[in-house]
Amino acid sequence: SSPAFRPAGSIAVMGNLCSRRKAEDPEKLNLLLKEEFAWNGLRQDRIDMYYNAKEKLFDEYHEKYKLDPDDPAWLNKVAEPEPKEVVKTLLMRRAVALVHALMPLEEEKPTLLKLKQKAIVSDGKWNAFQEAEGECHSELAAIKAEAQLLNIPQQAVISTAVQFYKSHGLDWPEGGDIPCPKGMPRGTKVTWTGSDGDVPSGSIGVVLSGVQNEADKVKVQFPKGAWSFAVRELITVSDDVCDPPEPFKNGMKVKWVGSDEDIPAGEVGEVVGGFPDGRIRVKFAKGAWAFSGPELLNEDGSVIIKDPRDEIPTIHPDATSAPVFQMEVTLNRQKGQRMGIALNHEPPLDAPGRDSQPSALMISQVINGGYAAEYNEAQKDPDRRLKPGDRVLAVVDASVPKEERKPVGGDSKAMLEVITRDGNAVTPLVFIVVRPLGPPLRFKMGQRVLANCGGELGWKAGIVVRVWEENQQKERVPYVIQLERPPQIVMAPKDHDQYVKEAPLRFAVGDDVMCRREGGWHKGTILKTNDKGPDGEQNAYRIKVEATGKDCWAPADSNAFIRAILRFNKGDKVLANVDHNFVPGIVEETYGPNFCYGIKLEGEDKRVTAPFDDDVFVKAAE
């Protein structure tokens, strides 16, 4: 089953990213509230329905998108919009139920407070009222947190719920509580066998609910609205199918630029959907297939869309250096054991002018049966394994005492001599390895950039966390970017200003910051931006260090060199977001290499990290 996306139960109903529920006996509390103060109460069925939908969505897509239940933003990695729309609808129904409970309390509170001040209302009744009000505010906080995870403005979800409640009452959308017919559960993606102006041929809808007193019908949400349909009129579609991307429309007539035995040259097909990766689903006489936009033509043979990436060079003209991954590898082979790697001199031994330049050893093959293959097998992290293409820049004989160890580098022949000396007797050996990750790029890992997220999100600031990674289509993309808000991962398909660009500087002259200096973090003040350092190189910031009064420079606006001052210090008590609940803990580490806080959980032998200094991940203990 899916992870626990809802907190354990009690009357104080809470949602994801919030405090644990109270431990009191719910039956006892319910009885107390009913005796002392009558109110509408929260709708536990709607809360359960919401979390059931989230758990179902996680179960359905966690393998496809490698979803991590510990990632509070896992929903953003699901590309399919329809199931998320169902979750959003259920969250709105949950919010409408909250309005139904909270609005009367807010209206009654001023009168009740006056009566309390005049000792007309008993302490028991006033305490019961506050208990009810507290439950509502806890539910409100939970709904806002869930809205944030679904990229819904927090205030918008409540204001919209108030409008729906005033217009439709508790039952929005109409019939939302009616069960669906067997075989057509809520959330099923369907297409209508008919078509009209509201539901064009190929439109994808999502089943919302059953229909009152009509067991063979369901209510379906299509892009232009929700209507009731007989189950026999609907066809379930693959979870991968969605509406086609612009400028394609369902029902549009197109031709394929190619031809084969299934699709003869010139045959006209009809667009009947799309896929999250941007492909278009087209129905021809013999079946339906997926195509990229540039593969399709208008019915008259004219071009519909050009692929803008085809016109963008792989290497940006401002890219200065190829990204590399560097590591030290300790190889503790048996004396006399062959290393089991094929090494090439780079540059080759017969290359003109070779002796006047540094040289390295390039791994061309890892040979089965050798020690390198054993080493690779023992590495859990695949990035730590030796691979063809890796370059050995230096070799260290680690069999001698530490004070006598000297790296041998820059000379491939000298390095090879150390590796093979005395019949492979030298062990252990330390390799200084550099792995080229891809062509040159403008931005480095850890650098802050703006990513074009499209749609309502637009350009968002984030940190480059990986370079030259494969996307879902097995295409290598230049940047993997961790957005600051919303906290999710995006990929830039090209190193081009259309997709990613340099972010404006975070800090201004006079701002207090933390700067990295001499292996630690020190408080300082920004003196100047875009300043040249003593070596004449351009830097993002010039900073006066508070402790020493001396100036230092941050070469880039990167968390590796400069950060905002964190809210919490070591030893502070905080609430950490763990498994979508806030859990008490103590800050043990600050300014980590890829996180803000390392937090030891209270009463547990467990440590978690907060990637951003944000209430989504960590907040002050109450």
C-alpha positions in Angstrom: 0.0 0.0 0.0 1.0 3.6 -0.4 2.7 5.6 2.4 0.8 7.3 5.1 -0.2 10.6 3.4 -2.7 11.3 6.2 -2.0 11.6 9.9 -3.2 9.1 12.4 -6.8 9.7 13.4 -8.4 11.7 16.2 -11.0 14.5 16.3 -8.4 17.2 15.6 -8.4 16.6 11.9 -5.2 17.6 10.2 -3.7 17.2 6.7 -0.4 16.7 5.1 2.5 19.0 6.2 1.0 19.8 9.6 1.2 18.8 13.2 0.3 15.3 14.4 -3.3 14.9 15.5 -4.1 15.1 19.2 -4.0 11.9 21.2 -7.3 12.3 23.1 -10.0 9.8 22.7 -12.1 10.9 19.7 -15.4 9.4 21.1 -15.0 11.2 24.4 -14.3 14.5 22.7 -17.2 14.2 20.3 -19.5 13.5 23.2 -18.2 16.5 25.1 -18.6 18.8 22.1 -22.1 17.6 21.4 -23.2 18.1 25.0 -21.5 21.5 25.5 -21.6 23.2 22.1 -23.6 22.3 19.0 -21.8 22.9 15.7 -21.8 21.4 12.2 -18.5 19.5 12.7 -15.9 18.7 10.1 -16.7 16.2 7.3 -14.3 13.2 7.9 -15.7 11.5 4.8 -14.4 14.3 2.6 -11.1 14.4 4.3 -10.7 10.6 3.8 -11.9 10.9 0.2 -9.1 13.4 -0.5 -6.3 11.4 1.1 -7.7 8.2 -0.6 -7.4 9.9 -4.0 -3.8 11.0 -3.2 -2.8 7.5 -2.1 -4.4 6.0 -5.2 -2.5 8.5 -7.4 0.8 7.7 -5.7 0.2 3.9 -6.0 -0.6 4.4 -9.7 2.4 6.5 -10.7 5.2 6.0 -8.1 7.0 3.5 -10.3 6.6 5.5 -13.5 8.0 8.7 -12.0 10.2 7.1 -9.2 8.1 9.0 -6.6 9.6 9.4 -3.2 7.0 9.5 -0.4 9.5 11.6 1.7 9.4 14.3 -1.0 6.6 16.7 -0.1 6.4 17.9 -3.7 6.0 14.4 -5.3 2.7 15.5 -6.8 4.5 18.0 -9.1 6.4 15.1 -10.7 3.2 13.5 -12.1 2.8 14.9 -15.6 -0.8 13.7 -16.1 -3.1 16.6 -15.4 -6.5 14.7 -15.1 -5.8 12.7 -11.9 -4.4 15.9 -10.3 -7.6 17.7 -11.3 -9.6 15.1 -9.4 -7.4 15.6 -6.3 -7.9 19.4 -6.6 -11.6 19.0 -6.9 -11.7 16.8 -3.8 -9.6 19.4 -1.9 -12.1 22.1 -2.9 -15.0 19.9 -1.6 -13.0 19.5 1.6 -12.6 23.3 1.8 -16.4 23.8 1.1 -17.1 21.4 4.1 -14.7 23.5 6.2 -16.6 26.7 5.3 -19.9 24.9 6.3 -18.4 24.3 9.7 -16.4 27.4 10.3 -18.7 30.2 9.0 -21.3 29.7 11.7 -18.6 29.6 14.4 -17.2 32.9 13.2 -20.7 34.5 13.0 -21.5 33.3 16.6 -18.1 34.1 18.2 -18.7 37.8 18.9 -22.0 37.2 20.7 -20.6 34.2 22.6 -17.6 36.2 23.7 -19.8 39.0 25.1 -21.9 36.4 27.0 -18.7 34.8 28.3 -17.5 38.2 29.6 -20.8 38.7 31.4 -20.5 35.1 32.9 -23.7 34.1 31.1 -21.8 31.3 29.2 -20.1 28.7 31.3 -16.4 28.0 31.0 -17.2 24.5 29.8 -19.2 25.8 26.8 -16.6 28.4 26.0 -13.8 25.8 26.1 -15.9 23.5 23.9 -16.4 26.4 21.4 -12.6 27.0 21.3 -12.0 23.3 20.8 -14.4 23.4 17.8 -12.7 26.6 16.5 -9.3 25.0 17.0 -10.2 22.0 14.9 -11.4 24.2 12.1 -8.2 26.3 12.1 -6.1 23.1 12.1 -8.1 21.9 9.1 -7.7 25.3 7.5 -3.9 25.1 7.9 -3.9 21.6 6.5 -6.0 22.6 3.4 -3.6 25.6 2.7 -0.6 23.3 2.9 -2.2 20.8 0.5 -3.1 23.7 -1.8 0.5 24.8 -1.9 1.6 21.3 -2.9 -1.0 21.4 -5.7 0.2 24.9 -6.9 -3.1 26.5 -5.9 -2.8 29.9 -4.2 -3.5 29.4 -0.6 -6.0 32.2 -0.2 -7.7 31.4 -3.5 -8.7 27.9 -2.4 -10.6 29.4 0.7 -12.1 32.4 -1.1 -13.3 30.1 -3.9 -14.7 27.6 -1.4 -16.7 30.4 0.3 -18.2 31.4 -3.1 -19.1 27.8 -3.9 -20.7 27.4 -0.5 -22.7 30.6 -0.8 -23.9 29.6 -4.4 -24.3 25.8 -4.0 -24.3 25.0 -0.3 -22.4 22.0 1.0 -23.1 19.8 -2.0 -20.5 21.1 -4.5 -20.2 19.8 -7.2 -23.7 18.6 -7.3 -23.8 14.8 -6.7 -20.2 14.7 -5.6 -21.0 12.2 -2.8 -22.9 9.8 -5.1 -21.0 6.5 -5.6 -19.9 5.6 -9.1 -21.1 2.4 -11.0 -18.9 -0.7 -10.7 -16.1 -0.7 -13.3 -16.1 3.1 -13.6 -14.6 4.5 -10.4 -14.0 8.1 -9.6 -10.9 9.4 -11.4 -11.2 7.1 -14.4 -10.1 8.9 -17.7 -12.6 8.5 -20.5 -13.6 9.8 -23.9 -17.1 10.2 -25.2 -18.2 8.1 -28.2 -20.2 11.2 -29.5 -19.1 14.8 -30.0 -20.5 18.3 -29.9 -19.4 21.9 -29.4 -18.7 21.3 -25.7 -17.0 17.9 -26.0 -15.2 17.6 -29.3 -14.2 14.2 -30.6 -11.2 12.9 -28.7 -11.6 15.1 -25.6 -10.4 13.5 -22.4 -12.5 13.7 -19.3 -12.3 12.4 -15.7 -15.2 10.7 -13.8 -16.2 12.8 -10.8 -19.1 10.8 -9.4 -22.2 8.8 -10.0 -25.6 10.3 -10.8 -28.5 10.3 -8.4 -31.1 7.6 -9.1 -29.4 6.6 -12.4 -27.1 3.7 -11.7 -25.8 3.4 -15.2 -24.6 7.0 -15.5 -21.6 9.0 -14.2 -20.7 12.7 -14.1 -17.6 13.5 -16.1 -15.4 16.6 -16.0 -14.3 17.7 -19.5 -12.2 20.8 -20.2 -15.3 22.9 -20.9 -17.5 21.6 -18.1 -19.1 18.6 -16.3 -22.0 16.6 -17.7 -23.7 13.3 -17.1 -23.2 10.4 -19.5 -24.3 6.8 -19.7 -21.5 4.4 -19.0 -22.1 2.7 -22.4 -21.3 6.0 -24.1 -17.8 6.2 -22.6 -14.5 4.6 -23.5 -11.8 4.4 -20.9 -8.4 5.6 -22.1 -4.8 5.1 -21.1 -3.6 7.1 -18.2 -0.9 8.5 -20.5 -3.5 10.1 -22.8 -4.4 13.8 -22.2 -5.5 16.7 -24.3 -3.1 17.6 -27.2 -0.6 20.4 -26.9 -1.2 23.7 -28.7 -1.7 24.4 -31.6 -3.3 21.0 -32.0 -6.9 20.4 -31.2 -9.0 17.3 -30.8 -10.8 16.7 -34.1 -8.1 18.4 -36.2 -7.3 16.8 -39.5 -3.6 16.1 -40.1 -1.2 14.1 -42.3 2.0 12.3 -41.3 5.2 13.4 -43.0 6.2 9.8 -43.4 4.4 6.6 -44.5 4.5 2.8 -43.8 2.2 -0.2 -44.2 -0.2 1.1 -41.6 -0.4 4.7 -42.8 -0.1 5.1 -46.6 1.4 8.4 -47.9 -1.1 11.2 -47.9 -3.7 9.5 -45.6 -5.6 12.0 -43.5 -6.0 11.3 -39.8 -7.7 12.9 -36.8 -6.2 14.2 -33.6 -7.7 12.4 -30.7 -5.6 13.4 -27.7 -2.0 14.0 -26.5 0.6 12.8 -24.1 2.3 14.5 -21.2 5.6 14.5 -23.1 4.1 16.7 -25.8 3.3 14.1 -28.4 0.0 14.0 -30.3 -2.3 11.0 -30.6 -3.7 10.7 -34.1 -6.3 8.2 -35.3 -5.9 6.7 -38.8 -7.9 4.0 -40.6 -5.8 1.2 -39.1 -5.3 2.6 -35.6 -4.0 5.4 -33.4 -0.4 6.3 -32.9 1.7 9.0 -31.2 3.7 11.7 -33.1 5.8 14.7 -32.3 4.5 18.1 -33.5 7.0 18.5 -36.4 6.0 15.0 -37.8 2.5 16.2 -38.6 1.2 18.4 -41.4 -2.1 20.2 -42.0 -4.6 18.4 -44.2 -3.3 20.5 -47.2 0.3 19.4 -46.5 1.4 22.7 -45.0 3.7 22.8 -41.9 1.9 23.1 -38.5 4.8 23.6 -36.2 8.6 23.7 -36.3 10.6 22.2 -33.5 12.3 25.3 -32.0 15.0 23.1 -30.4 16.2 22.1 -33.9 17.4 25.7 -34.4 19.2 25.9 -31.1 22.9 24.8 -31.1 23.8 22.2 -28.5 26.6 24.4 -27.2 25.7 27.9 -26.2 28.1 30.5 -27.5 28.7 31.8 -23.9 29.5 28.3 -22.6 33.1 28.3 -21.3 33.9 24.9 -19.9 32.7 21.3 -20.0 31.3 20.1 -16.7 33.1 17.4 -14.9 32.7 15.1 -11.9 35.8 14.6 -9.8 36.3 11.9 -7.2 39.0 10.0 -5.3 38.9 6.3 -5.7 40.7 4.0 -3.3 41.5 0.6 -4.9 42.6 -2.0 -2.3 43.5 -4.9 -4.5 45.5 -7.9 -3.5 49.2 -7.8 -4.2 49.8 -9.0 -7.7 46.1 -8.8 -8.7 45.5 -7.2 -12.1 43.6 -3.9 -11.9 41.4 -5.1 -14.8 41.0 -1.8 -16.7 42.2 -0.9 -20.2 44.0 2.4 -20.1 44.9 4.7 -23.0 47.4 7.5 -23.0 45.9 10.9 -23.5 47.3 12.4 -25.7 48.6 9.3 -27.5 52.3 8.5 -27.0 53.0 9.3 -30.7 51.1 12.7 -30.7 53.3 15.6 -31.8 54.3 17.8 -28.9 53.1 15.3 -26.3 56.0 15.8 -23.9 55.4 19.5 -23.6 51.9 19.2 -22.2 50.2 17.4 -19.3 48.9 13.9 -20.0 46.4 11.5 -18.4 45.2 8.0 -18.5 41.7 7.4 -20.0 39.8 4.3 -19.1 38.5 2.6 -22.3 37.2 -0.6 -20.7 36.5 -2.2 -17.3 37.4 -5.8 -17.7 35.4 -8.6 -16.0 37.5 -10.7 -13.6 39.8 -7.8 -12.6 39.8 -5.8 -9.3 38.1 -2.8 -10.9 35.0 -4.9 -11.7 35.0 -6.1 -8.0 35.2 -2.5 -6.8 32.3 -1.4 -9.1 30.2 -4.3 -7.8 30.6 -3.1 -4.3 29.5 0.5 -4.9 25.9 1.3 -4.1 26.2 4.7 -5.7 26.6 4.2 -9.5 28.4 7.5 -9.8 31.2 6.1 -7.7 31.9 3.3 -10.2 34.7 3.5 -12.7 33.4 3.9 -16.2 34.8 4.0 -19.8 35.7 7.6 -20.6 36.9 8.4 -17.0 40.3 10.2 -17.0 42.9 9.4 -14.3 44.7 12.7 -13.6 46.9 11.4 -10.7 47.8 8.2 -8.9 48.9 8.0 -5.2 50.8 5.0 -3.7 48.8 4.6 -0.4 50.9 1.7 0.8 53.5 4.2 2.2 52.9 6.3 5.4 50.7 9.3 4.9 53.5 11.8 5.3 55.4 10.1 2.5 52.5 10.0 0.0 52.9 12.1 -3.1 50.5 12.2 -6.1 52.0 11.3 -9.4 50.1 13.3 -12.0 50.4 15.1 -15.3 52.5 12.2 -16.8 50.6 9.2 -18.0 53.7 7.0 -18.4 54.7 7.7 -14.7 51.2 7.0 -13.5 51.1 3.7 -15.4 54.5 2.7 -13.9 53.0 3.2 -10.3 50.0 1.0 -11.2 52.0 -1.9 -12.6 55.2 -1.6 -10.4 56.7 -4.9 -9.2 54.1 -7.0 -11.0 51.0 -5.1 -9.6 52.3 -5.2 -6.1 51.5 -1.6 -5.0 48.3 -1.6 -3.0 46.2 0.2 -2.1 46.2 2.8 -4.8 44.3 6.1 -4.9 43.1 7.4 -8.3 42.2 11.0 -8.8 39.5 10.6 -11.5 37.7 13.2 -13.6 34.6 12.3 -15.5 33.4 14.5 -18.4 29.7 14.9 -18.1 28.9 16.4 -21.5 29.5 19.4 -23.8 30.4 22.8 -22.3 27.6 24.7 -20.4 27.1 28.2 -19.1 26.0 27.3 -15.6 27.6 25.1 -13.0 26.1 22.8 -10.4 25.0 24.9 -7.4 24.5 28.0 -9.5 21.2 29.9 -9.2 19.3 30.3 -12.4 15.8 31.2 -13.8 13.9 28.2 -15.3 11.1 28.7 -17.8 8.3 26.5 -16.3 5.7 27.6 -18.8 2.0 28.2 -18.1 1.0 29.9 -14.9 4.3 29.3 -13.2 6.4 31.2 -15.8 10.0 31.9 -14.9 11.0 30.5 -11.5 14.3 30.7 -9.6 16.1 27.5 -8.7 19.5 25.9 -8.2 21.2 23.7 -10.8 21.6 20.3 -9.0 22.6 18.0 -11.9 23.9 18.5 -15.4 23.6 16.3 -18.5 21.0 13.9 -17.1 18.5 11.7 -19.0 14.8 12.7 -19.1 11.9 10.4 -19.3 12.4 10.1 -23.1 16.0 8.9 -22.5 17.2 12.2 -24.0 20.2 13.9 -22.3 19.3 17.4 -21.1 21.8 20.0 -19.9 20.2 21.0 -16.6 18.2 19.5 -13.7 17.0 22.4 -11.5 15.6 22.4 -8.0 13.0 25.2 -7.9 12.9 27.4 -4.8 9.1 27.9 -5.0 7.2 25.7 -5.6 9.8 23.1 -4.3 10.0 20.8 -7.3 12.4 19.5 -9.9 12.4 20.7 -13.5 14.6 20.0 -16.5 15.8 22.4 -19.2 15.9 20.7 -22.6 18.5 23.1 -24.1 21.2 25.5 -22.8 19.4 28.5 -24.2 17.8 31.6 -22.9 14.5 30.3 -24.1 14.6 27.7 -21.3 17.1 28.8 -18.7 18.9 32.0 -18.0 21.0 33.7 -15.3 19.0 34.7 -12.2 19.3 38.2 -10.9 21.5 38.6 -7.8 19.7 37.7 -4.6 21.4 40.2 -2.4 21.9 44.0 -2.5 24.5 46.3 -1.1 24.1 46.5 2.7 22.4 43.1 3.1 23.7 40.8 5.8 24.7 37.4 4.5 26.7 34.3 5.4 29.8 33.8 3.2 32.0 30.7 3.0 35.6 31.4 4.0 38.4 29.1 5.2 36.2 26.1 5.4 33.4 27.6 7.4 30.5 30.0 7.2 30.9 33.6 8.5 28.5 36.5 8.8 29.2 39.5 6.6 27.8 42.5 4.8 27.5 43.1 1.0 29.8 46.0 0.0 29.5 45.8 -3.7 27.9 43.6 -6.4 29.5 42.6 -9.7 32.9 43.5 -8.4 36.4 42.6 -9.6 38.6 40.9 -7.1 42.3 41.3 -6.4 43.1 38.8 -9.3 41.1 40.9 -11.8 38.3 38.3 -12.1 34.7 39.3 -12.1 32.8 38.3 -8.9 29.1 38.4 -7.9 29.7 40.0 -4.5 32.3 41.8 -2.4 31.7 41.1 1.3 33.1 42.5 4.5 33.5 39.7 7.0 32.2 40.7 10.4 34.6 38.7 12.5 37.8 39.9 10.8 36.8 43.2 9.2 38.5 41.9 6.0 37.0 41.8 2.5 36.3 38.6 0.6 34.6 37.8 -2.7 31.9 35.4 -3.8 32.7 34.4 -7.4 29.1 33.5 -8.2 25.6 33.9 -6.6 25.7 30.3 -5.5 24.9 28.5 -2.2 28.4 27.2 -2.4 29.8 30.7 -1.7 27.0 32.8 -0.2 23.7 32.3 1.5 20.9 34.1 3.4 21.2 34.0 7.1 19.1 31.1 8.4 16.3 31.6 10.9 17.4 28.9 13.3 20.7 28.0 15.0 22.2 24.8 16.2 20.3 23.6 19.3 17.1 25.3 18.3 13.9 23.3 18.7 11.9 23.1 15.5 9.2 21.2 13.7 10.4 19.3 10.7 8.3 18.0 7.8 8.6 14.2 8.0 6.3 12.0 6.0 4.0 15.0 5.4 3.7 15.7 9.1 5.6 18.2 11.2 7.6 16.4 13.9 9.5 18.0 16.8 13.3 18.0 16.5 16.5 19.8 17.3 18.8 21.5 14.7 22.1 19.7 14.7 23.7 21.2 11.6 23.3 24.3 9.5 24.5 25.4 6.0 25.0 21.9 4.7 26.4 21.3 1.2 22.9 20.8 -0.3 20.6 21.6 2.6 19.9 24.3 5.1 19.3 22.3 8.3 20.2 18.8 9.6 17.6 18.0 12.3 17.7 15.2 14.9 14.1 14.1 15.5 12.9 14.2 19.1 12.8 10.7 20.7 14.0 9.0 17.5 17.3 7.8 16.3 16.7 9.6 13.0 18.1 12.6 11.3 16.4 14.5 8.4 17.4 17.5 6.3 15.6 20.6 5.1 16.7 21.7 1.7 15.2 25.2 2.1 14.7 27.6 5.0 11.0 27.6 4.4 7.9 26.8 6.5 7.1 24.0 4.0 10.1 22.1 5.3 10.8 23.4 8.8 9.2 25.9 11.2 9.5 27.1 14.7 8.4 24.8 17.5 5.1 25.9 19.0 
